[in-house]
Amino acid sequence: MTRSKLNKDEKETELYTNKVEVLLESLPYIKEYSDKVVVVKIGGSMMENDNVLQSVLNDLILMKYVGIKVILIHGGGKQISGMLSEKGIKSEFIDGLRVTDRDSMEIVKMVLIGNINTKIVSFLNKHGSIAIGISGNDASFIKCHKKEYKKNGKNIDLGLVGEIDSINSGFLNNILDDGYIPVIATLGVDDKGNIYNINADTCAAEIAISLDAKKMVLLTDVDGIMEKNRKGNKLISILTVDKCIKLLESGKISSGMIPKVIACITALKSGAERTHILNGVKKHSILVEIFTDAGIGTMITSKEAE
């Protein structure tokens, strides 16, 4: 064997050895999360880029095959806004919540169920029959009523926006127990059969609560919660619920980040161990968060770490 061939073989052996060491380092985390529910919400630009979306979904497939019960919840805000624009319908948001009239609702249903949900399920099922696409209207497993919203002491009509009353956790547990990843479009239904649009971050929190999830991860296209300083914007790595509330009250958290932070606070107050806001566009961000000690994005906890 020539020296060049020997050196090449040694380098390949070292490469594979390093990969094995990474797997061994992840064993404690695999053990910790095995058979536990992790709720993941995806949205933002990753929904528009098939390569990014496929990368995220591959990470979730790996999580499933190491024994984690993954529930995937998706939004579709940018796609809905794009379709509304094509139809000549103006998009309106109040504190990150989409105002949804009847014309808008038809577009919301078409995009969430007919486009995004089907696409995600198809991508996942390239690896076998492992995913089922559902919406809150299926078996009426997300029951809700019309959301009442106040701002500056005034009632704001958000239209067909729902506030969740209950989640049929048994319905979701049956899907998980049968070995599938539920892929959930965030629509809900009231007792009269009316369908409502539900903010995906809010829905993720309520589902995490109903299933006693170990972790809730909100994947978006920003690094997390940022704070301004003299040098620009700096990522806040760790926040407690109390600090989040203060940031909300001061207006330092605004726009689409508001429902995300509120969702994290809601989940933590009801028993979730950890919540995270991560940049899903960054490759393998969710795997780094779950299977290593490396802190990325913003982690929100119920109290200061001891």
N, C-alpha and C positions, 0 to 999 in steps of 0.2 A: 504494500500500500504506500502510495506517495505521501510526502509530507503535507502537500496541499489538500489531498483527500482526507488525511487524518485530522487536520485543523478544521476542515469543514464539518466532519462528523462530530468533533468535540463541541463545536459551536452549536450544532443542532441539538446535541444531548443537553447542553447547558440551557438552551432555550426551553426545551420540554421539561427539564428539571425545575426551572423557574415557574413554569405554568402549574406544575404539580404542587409546588410550594404555596402558590396563591390559592389553589383549591383547598389545601390543608388548613391554611389560615382562616378560610371561610367556614370551616366545619362547625365551630361554636355558634356561629350565626345561623347556619342551616338548621342546627339542632334547636336553637331558640325559636325559630319561626316555623318549624315543621308543624303542619296541621293547624296553623293559626291563620286567621283571616287578615289579609292586607287589602285595603281599599285604595285603588289608584284612579285618579281622575286625570284625563288628558285633554289638552286644548291648545289654543294658540297656533303658532306657525307650524308646529309639528304635524298638524292635521292637513296642511297644504302641501307638504313635501313627502312624497311617498317613501323616499329613502330614509328620512328621519323617522317617519311613522313605523316603517318596518323594523328599524333598529330598536325602537322602544318596545314594540310588540315581541320581538325576539327575546328581550330581557324578561318580559312577563312570562313568556313560555318557559324560559329557564327556571324562573321562580316556581312555576307550577310543577315542573318535573322534579324539583327538590322538595316537594311536599307542601308548599305554601298554597293556601286557598285564596286565589286572586279574584277580586271583583273589579271589573273595569267599567268606569263611568266616563262618558264622553260629552263634551260640549260641542259647539259648532258655531260659535258666535261670528267668526269672520266669514265663514261660508254662508251663514244665514244673511248677514249684512250684504254680502256680494249678490246673493240671489234677489234680495229685496230691492237693491239698487237697479238690477236688470229689469225688474218689474215696475220700476218707478215709484217704489214705496220707500219713504224716508225711515231710517233707523233712529230711534230715540232711546237714550239711556238715562236712568236716574240712579246715581250712586252705584254704577256697575250693573244695574238690573235693566233688562230690555223691556220697554213698554210694548205690549203685544196685543194689538187689536185683532179682529177676526180675519182680516186679509193677511196680516202678518203671521197669524197662527197657522194658516194653511201652508205657508212657506216653511215655517219652523218644522212642522210635521214632515214635509217632503224632504227637507235637508237632513234632519236628524235620523229619521227612520229609513227613508228610501235611498239616501246617499251614504252618509257617514257610517251608520251602524252596519249596513250591508258590507261596506268596504272593509271595515275593521274585522268583521267576522270572517270574511273571505281571506284576508291576510293571515289571520290566526290559523284557519283551517288548512292552510298549506302544509302545516306540520301534523295533520291528522284531525280527526273530528273532535276538537277540543273546546269549541266556543259556541255559544248560543246567543243570538241577538234578541233582546227584549226591550220593551219600553214599559213605563209605569202603568200603561193602559192594559197590558197583558195580565189577565187574571185580576185586574184592578189591584195589583200588589202595592202601588203607591197611591194611597188615598189622600186627597187634599181638598182645600177650599180656596176661594179667591183671596189673594193676599191683600191685606189692608196695610197701607204704607203711609207713614207720616214723615214730613220733613219741615223743619222750622215751625212746628206746631200746626202745619196744614196737611189735610188729607190729600194724598196723591193717588190718582187712578192709574194703575199700571196695566189695566186691561186684563187679558187672560193669563195672568201670572199667578201661579199657585203657591200656597203655603202648605207644607206637608202635615197631615194629621197622623198618619200611621204608615208603617212599612210592614208588609207581610214577610217577616224574616223566614218563616217556614218554607215559603215558595223559593226563596233564594238558597236556603240551606239544602233543599232537595236537589237543586241544580248543581251546587258544589259537591254534594255527596255522590252524585252520579259522575263526577270527574270532569265537569265542564267549567269553563270560565264564563260567567254571565257578562255580557257586553250590554250596558244599559243606556238607552236613550232617555233623557231626563224629562219625561212627560208624566203628568199625574192625572187622576180622574176623580171627580166628586161623586156623591151619591146619586146624582141625576144623570151621570154619564158624560158630563161636560169635561173636555180635555183641557189641561192647563200646561203652560210652559213653566218649568221649574229651573231656577239657576243651578247649573251643574255642580258648583262648589257646595252649595247648600244641600243638594241631594246627596253628595258624597258623604257629608257629615252625618246626615240622618241615617244613611245606610250603615255607616261605620258604627254608629251608636246601636242600631237595632241588632247588629250581628256581633257586638262586643269585639270589634276589630282590634288587633294588637297595634296596628299602625295605619294612618291615613296619609297618603302622599298626593299632593296636588302638583301635577306636572304642567308647566306653562312655558312661555318662551322668554322669560326673564330669569335672572339668577336668584331672585328672592325679594325680600323686603329691603329696600335701600334707604339710607339716610344721607342727607346732604351735609357736606363739610366744605372746607375751603378748597380742597383739591377736586371737588366734584361729588359723585355719588359713591358711597361705600356700602358694601353688603353687610347687613346685620345677621350674624351667624346664628345666634340664639336669643330667643325672646320668651319671657313668661307671659301668661295670660294677662296679668295685671299691667305689664308694660305695654302690651298690645292695645289694651283698652285705653290707656293714656294716649297712645299714638293716634288712635281713632278719634278720640275726643278733641285732640289738638289739631286735627286735619292733616297730620303728617302722612297718614295713609289715606289714599284717595282713589277714585275711579274704580277700575276693575279689580284692584287689590282689596277693596273693602269686603266684598262677599267671600273672598278667599280667607282673609284673616278671621272674619266672623265665623266661618265654617270651622276653622281650626279651634277657635275658642269654644264653640258649641260642642265639638267632639271631645275635647279635653275635659270640659266640665261634666260630661256624661260618662267618663271612664276610659277614653282612649289613652294609651300610654304615651304615644308620641305622634306629632303631626309635623309635616314637612311641606315646604313650598320649594320646588326644585325646577331648574331649567332642563326640561326634557329634550331640548335640542342638543345639549351636550351629551356626547356618546356615553352610554352606560351609567348615567347619573344615578338612576334608581338602584342599580346593583352596587355601586360604590357606597350609597347611603345605607343599604340594608346589610351588606356583607362585609363591611370594613368599619374601622374607627374613624375614617376620614370624614370630616364634617364638610358638607357642601350645601349650598342653598341656605335657607332659613329654617331652623328647627324651632317650633313653638312648644313649650312645655307648660304643665300646670303650675310648676313652682321652680325656684332656683335649684340647680343641681347641688347636692350636698358634697 
